């Protein structure tokens, strides 16, 4: 099973030089990019990720300083504060890494969607041209009205307008993709991966379990709770004022409540994302069946119009409905893939999905 990507703590290393990529694109060569290669480039170039790495380095130095100071003057609280600050910096780094991966996937899918829509609109233009010729022939024979001819011409103009709009959207998607990867906005590329309809083999219960174990919000709340317990333990002596002891107890209870609140929020989020992903998957089948139906209806309409059984309006409407069904099918595929990517990110685990295998997602 070839892995497309890994989410979680396992870092992805760059497979090729970004500088070489930029040089090739400047020379007019088009580089082929897989989704994994695109992620690697973004992970190397992202400024927020670089800053997060520097923050980890800084917290490591501070933790070492706290350890050294603790040898001279023992202070478990200061040492724990430094330790948890380092942990949070590392968790923040991993969260930013996952966000970069999600951003790349979104941008990658946006280009694929825009490219497919251009292909559909080109086919629509060709169909509109063919229908115009059919109407012209019938008009020359007196079997079509001037209104029919005008409508066919307008239909072609509309199809050409939609094609130009789709091409503009593709160019914007390409620019956004380069921006996410940290490359020159004029870089040329060809994407090699395609949309996948493969579901995930995981239940809601397992998903919640993974998220509660790995999410940085839970880890931070747990660290806050541990610090609150340490503060309360340290206050249990004859030298600490009673008000400070009461404050330590209150902070401990607040930390407990906050941890439970965070867990409930994440549980709800995972349930919502899971169900959204399942709905998007089901919608793919619906839109694909609708596209097939509209294709059949349009084929019948062409034959009926040539035989004089339906009007030009009916024929052109059938063509428009087919194009809309094809576009809806593309959107459904894009929305499912993006929903799946968001769901995987929310788990914050070393999860991967394959293009080759087709496991069925379980609801427990």
C-alpha positions as CSV (number, residue, x, y, z in Angstrom):
1,X,0.0,0.0,0.0
2,X,1.6,3.3,-1.1
3,X,1.1,6.0,1.4
4,X,0.0,9.3,0.1
5,X,0.7,11.2,3.3
6,X,1.0,10.9,7.1
7,X,-0.6,13.1,9.6
8,X,0.8,13.4,13.2
9,X,4.1,13.4,14.8
10,X,6.1,11.7,12.0
11,X,7.8,14.5,10.1
12,X,7.9,14.5,6.3
13,X,11.3,15.3,4.8
14,X,11.7,17.2,1.5
15,X,12.1,14.8,-1.5
16,X,13.7,17.4,-3.7
17,X,15.3,20.8,-3.6
18,X,12.9,23.8,-3.6
19,X,15.6,25.8,-5.3
20,X,15.9,23.4,-8.1
21,X,12.1,23.5,-8.5
22,X,12.1,27.3,-8.7
23,X,15.0,27.2,-11.3
24,X,13.2,24.7,-13.5
25,X,10.0,26.7,-13.5
26,X,11.9,29.9,-14.3
27,X,13.3,28.1,-17.3
28,X,9.8,27.3,-18.5
29,X,9.8,23.7,-17.5
30,X,6.7,22.2,-16.0
31,X,7.3,20.1,-12.9
32,X,5.0,17.3,-12.0
33,X,3.9,17.3,-8.4
34,X,2.2,14.7,-6.4
35,X,0.2,15.6,-3.3
36,X,3.0,14.3,-1.0
37,X,5.7,16.2,-2.8
38,X,3.5,19.4,-2.6
39,X,3.2,18.9,1.2
40,X,7.0,18.4,1.5
41,X,7.6,21.7,-0.2
42,X,5.2,23.6,1.9
43,X,6.6,22.1,5.1
44,X,10.0,23.4,4.1
45,X,8.9,26.9,3.1
46,X,6.1,27.8,5.6
47,X,7.2,30.8,7.7
48,X,4.8,30.0,10.6
49,X,6.2,26.5,10.8
50,X,9.8,27.9,10.9
51,X,8.8,30.3,13.7
52,X,7.2,27.4,15.6
53,X,10.5,25.5,15.3
54,X,12.5,28.4,16.6
55,X,10.0,28.7,19.5
56,X,10.7,25.0,20.4
57,X,14.4,25.7,20.3
58,X,13.9,28.6,22.7
59,X,11.8,26.6,25.1
60,X,14.4,23.9,25.1
61,X,17.1,26.4,26.2
62,X,14.7,27.7,28.9
63,X,14.1,24.2,30.1
64,X,17.8,23.5,30.3
65,X,18.3,26.7,32.3
66,X,15.5,25.7,34.7
67,X,17.1,22.3,35.2
68,X,20.4,24.0,36.0
69,X,18.8,26.5,38.3
70,X,16.9,23.6,40.0
71,X,20.3,22.1,41.0
72,X,21.2,25.3,42.8
73,X,17.8,26.1,44.3
74,X,15.2,23.4,44.1
75,X,11.9,24.7,42.7
76,X,9.6,22.0,41.3
77,X,7.1,24.6,40.2
78,X,9.6,26.5,38.0
79,X,10.9,23.3,36.6
80,X,7.4,22.1,35.7
81,X,6.5,25.4,34.2
82,X,9.5,25.2,31.9
83,X,8.8,21.6,31.1
84,X,5.2,22.2,30.2
85,X,6.1,25.3,28.2
86,X,8.4,23.1,26.1
87,X,5.7,20.5,25.6
88,X,3.2,23.1,24.5
89,X,5.7,24.5,22.0
90,X,6.2,21.1,20.5
91,X,2.5,20.5,20.4
92,X,2.0,23.9,18.7
93,X,4.6,22.9,16.2
94,X,2.8,19.7,15.3
95,X,-0.6,21.5,15.1
96,X,0.9,24.0,12.7
97,X,2.4,21.1,10.7
98,X,-1.1,19.5,10.4
99,X,-2.6,22.8,9.4
100,X,0.0,23.3,6.7
101,X,-0.8,19.8,5.4
102,X,-4.5,20.6,5.4
103,X,-3.9,23.9,3.6
104,X,-1.9,22.1,0.9
105,X,-4.5,19.5,0.4
106,X,-7.2,22.1,0.1
107,X,-5.2,24.1,-2.5
108,X,-4.2,20.9,-4.4
109,X,-7.9,19.8,-4.6
110,X,-9.0,23.3,-5.6
111,X,-6.7,23.1,-8.6
112,X,-8.0,19.7,-9.5
113,X,-11.5,20.8,-9.2
114,X,-11.0,24.0,-11.2
115,X,-9.2,22.0,-14.0
116,X,-12.0,19.5,-14.2
117,X,-14.6,22.3,-14.4
118,X,-12.6,23.8,-17.3
119,X,-12.8,20.5,-19.1
120,X,-16.5,20.3,-18.5
121,X,-17.1,23.8,-19.7
122,X,-15.1,23.1,-22.8
123,X,-17.3,20.1,-23.6
124,X,-20.3,22.4,-22.9
125,X,-19.1,24.8,-25.5
126,X,-18.6,22.1,-28.1
127,X,-22.1,20.8,-27.4
128,X,-23.5,24.3,-27.7
129,X,-21.8,24.7,-31.0
130,X,-23.2,21.4,-32.2
131,X,-26.7,22.3,-31.1
132,X,-26.4,25.7,-32.9
133,X,-25.5,23.9,-36.1
134,X,-28.5,21.6,-35.7
135,X,-30.9,24.6,-35.1
136,X,-29.3,26.5,-38.1
137,X,-30.0,23.5,-40.4
138,X,-33.6,23.2,-39.2
139,X,-34.0,27.0,-39.5
140,X,-32.8,26.8,-43.1
141,X,-35.5,24.1,-43.8
142,X,-38.2,26.2,-42.1
143,X,-38.4,23.8,-39.2
144,X,-37.1,26.2,-36.5
145,X,-38.0,29.8,-35.7
146,X,-35.8,32.8,-35.3
147,X,-36.4,32.6,-31.6
148,X,-35.0,29.1,-31.6
149,X,-31.9,30.3,-33.5
150,X,-31.4,33.3,-31.2
151,X,-31.7,31.0,-28.1
152,X,-29.1,28.6,-29.5
153,X,-26.8,31.5,-30.1
154,X,-27.3,32.9,-26.6
155,X,-26.7,29.4,-25.2
156,X,-23.3,29.2,-27.0
157,X,-22.4,32.7,-25.8
158,X,-23.3,31.7,-22.2
159,X,-21.2,28.5,-22.5
160,X,-18.2,30.5,-23.7
161,X,-18.7,33.0,-20.9
162,X,-18.8,30.1,-18.4
163,X,-15.6,28.6,-19.9
164,X,-13.8,31.9,-19.6
165,X,-14.9,32.2,-16.0
166,X,-13.8,28.6,-15.2
167,X,-10.4,29.3,-16.8
168,X,-10.0,32.4,-14.6
169,X,-10.9,30.4,-11.5
170,X,-8.3,27.8,-12.5
171,X,-5.6,30.5,-12.8
172,X,-6.6,31.8,-9.3
173,X,-6.4,28.3,-7.9
174,X,-2.9,27.9,-9.4
175,X,-1.8,31.1,-7.9
176,X,-3.2,30.2,-4.5
177,X,-1.5,26.8,-4.7
178,X,1.9,28.4,-5.3
179,X,1.3,30.7,-2.4
180,X,0.5,27.9,0.0
181,X,3.7,26.1,-1.1
182,X,5.8,29.2,-0.7
183,X,6.8,29.3,-4.3
184,X,6.8,32.0,-6.9
185,X,3.2,32.8,-7.9
186,X,4.2,32.2,-11.6
187,X,5.6,28.7,-11.0
188,X,4.3,26.2,-13.5
189,X,3.3,22.7,-12.4
190,X,1.3,19.7,-13.3
191,X,-0.6,17.8,-10.6
192,X,-0.2,14.0,-10.8
193,X,-2.6,12.8,-8.1
194,X,-6.4,12.7,-8.6
195,X,-9.5,12.8,-6.5
196,X,-10.1,9.7,-4.4
197,X,-13.4,8.4,-3.2
198,X,-11.8,6.0,-0.7
199,X,-13.5,6.1,2.7
200,X,-11.8,5.7,6.1
201,X,-11.9,2.5,8.1
202,X,-12.6,4.0,11.5
203,X,-15.6,4.3,13.8
204,X,-16.8,7.4,15.7
205,X,-15.8,5.8,19.0
206,X,-12.3,5.1,17.9
207,X,-12.0,8.5,16.3
208,X,-13.0,10.2,19.6
209,X,-10.5,8.0,21.5
210,X,-7.7,9.0,19.2
211,X,-8.5,12.7,19.3
212,X,-8.8,12.8,23.1
213,X,-5.4,11.1,23.3
214,X,-3.6,13.3,20.8
215,X,-5.2,16.7,20.6
216,X,-3.0,19.5,21.9
217,X,-5.9,21.2,23.6
218,X,-6.3,18.1,25.8
219,X,-2.6,17.9,26.6
220,X,-2.5,21.6,27.6
221,X,-5.6,21.2,29.8
222,X,-3.9,18.1,31.4
223,X,-0.7,20.0,32.0
224,X,-2.7,22.9,33.6
225,X,-4.4,20.4,35.9
226,X,-1.1,18.9,36.9
227,X,0.3,22.4,37.7
228,X,-2.7,23.2,39.7
229,X,-2.2,20.0,41.8
230,X,1.4,20.9,42.3
231,X,0.5,24.4,43.5
232,X,-2.1,23.0,45.9
233,X,0.4,20.5,47.3
234,X,3.0,23.2,47.8
235,X,0.5,25.4,49.6
236,X,-0.2,22.7,52.2
237,X,2.1,24.1,55.0
238,X,1.9,26.4,57.9
239,X,3.6,29.3,56.1
240,X,1.1,29.7,53.2
241,X,-1.8,32.1,54.0
242,X,-5.3,30.6,54.1
243,X,-6.5,32.8,51.2
244,X,-3.7,31.4,49.0
245,X,-4.7,27.9,50.0
246,X,-8.3,28.6,49.0
247,X,-7.2,30.1,45.8
248,X,-5.1,27.0,45.0
249,X,-8.1,24.8,45.6
250,X,-10.3,26.9,43.4
251,X,-7.7,26.9,40.6
252,X,-7.6,23.1,40.8
253,X,-11.3,22.8,40.5
254,X,-11.3,25.2,37.5
255,X,-8.6,23.1,35.9
256,X,-10.7,19.9,36.3
257,X,-13.7,21.6,34.8
258,X,-11.7,23.0,31.9
259,X,-10.3,19.6,31.1
260,X,-13.8,18.1,31.0
261,X,-15.0,21.0,28.9
262,X,-12.2,20.5,26.4
263,X,-12.9,16.8,26.1
264,X,-16.6,17.4,25.5
265,X,-15.9,20.0,22.8
266,X,-13.6,17.7,21.0
267,X,-16.0,14.8,21.2
268,X,-18.7,17.0,19.7
269,X,-16.3,18.2,17.0
270,X,-15.2,14.7,16.0
271,X,-18.8,13.5,15.8
272,X,-19.8,16.5,13.6
273,X,-16.8,16.1,11.3
274,X,-17.4,12.3,11.0
275,X,-21.0,12.7,10.1
276,X,-20.2,15.5,7.7
277,X,-17.7,13.3,6.0
278,X,-20.2,10.5,5.7
279,X,-22.8,12.8,4.2
280,X,-20.4,14.1,1.6
281,X,-19.5,10.5,0.7
282,X,-23.2,9.6,0.2
283,X,-23.7,12.8,-1.9
284,X,-21.0,11.6,-4.4
285,X,-23.2,8.6,-5.3
286,X,-26.2,10.8,-5.7
287,X,-24.5,13.4,-8.0
288,X,-22.9,10.7,-10.1
289,X,-26.2,9.0,-10.6
290,X,-27.8,12.3,-11.5
291,X,-25.0,13.0,-14.0
292,X,-25.6,9.7,-15.6
293,X,-29.3,10.3,-15.8
294,X,-28.9,13.8,-17.3
295,X,-26.5,12.3,-19.9
296,X,-29.1,9.8,-21.0
297,X,-31.8,12.5,-21.0
298,X,-29.6,14.8,-23.1
299,X,-28.9,12.0,-25.6
300,X,-32.6,11.3,-26.0
301,X,-33.4,15.0,-26.3
302,X,-30.9,15.3,-29.2
303,X,-32.7,12.5,-31.1
304,X,-36.1,13.9,-30.3
305,X,-35.3,17.4,-31.5
306,X,-33.9,16.1,-34.8
307,X,-37.1,14.1,-35.2
308,X,-39.2,17.3,-34.4
309,X,-40.7,15.8,-31.2
310,X,-39.4,18.6,-28.9
311,X,-38.6,22.3,-29.1
312,X,-35.1,23.8,-29.3
313,X,-35.8,25.1,-25.8
314,X,-36.1,21.6,-24.5
315,X,-32.9,20.5,-26.2
316,X,-30.9,23.4,-24.8
317,X,-32.3,23.0,-21.4
318,X,-31.3,19.4,-21.4
319,X,-27.7,20.4,-22.3
320,X,-27.6,23.0,-19.5
321,X,-28.9,20.5,-17.0
322,X,-26.2,18.0,-18.0
323,X,-23.5,20.5,-17.6
324,X,-24.8,21.5,-14.1
325,X,-25.0,17.8,-13.1
326,X,-21.4,17.3,-14.2
327,X,-20.3,20.3,-12.2
328,X,-22.2,19.2,-9.2
329,X,-20.5,15.8,-9.4
330,X,-17.1,17.4,-9.4
331,X,-18.1,19.6,-6.4
332,X,-19.3,16.6,-4.5
333,X,-16.0,14.8,-5.0
334,X,-14.0,17.8,-3.9
335,X,-16.2,18.4,-0.8
336,X,-15.8,14.8,0.3
337,X,-12.0,14.9,0.0
338,X,-11.8,18.1,1.9
339,X,-14.1,16.9,4.6
340,X,-12.0,13.7,4.9
341,X,-8.8,15.8,5.2
342,X,-10.4,18.0,7.9
343,X,-11.5,14.9,9.8
344,X,-8.0,13.4,9.7
345,X,-6.4,16.6,10.9
346,X,-8.9,16.8,13.8
347,X,-7.7,13.3,15.0
348,X,-4.1,14.6,15.4
349,X,-2.8,11.1,14.9
350,X,-0.4,9.2,12.6
351,X,-3.2,8.3,10.3
352,X,-2.8,7.7,6.6
353,X,-5.1,6.8,3.7
354,X,-4.3,4.9,0.5
355,X,-5.4,5.4,-3.0
356,X,-5.4,1.7,-3.7
357,X,-7.4,0.2,-0.9
358,X,-11.1,0.8,-0.4
359,X,-12.0,0.2,3.3
360,X,-15.5,1.0,4.4
361,X,-15.9,3.5,7.2
362,X,-17.6,2.0,10.2
363,X,-20.1,3.7,12.5
364,X,-19.2,1.4,15.4
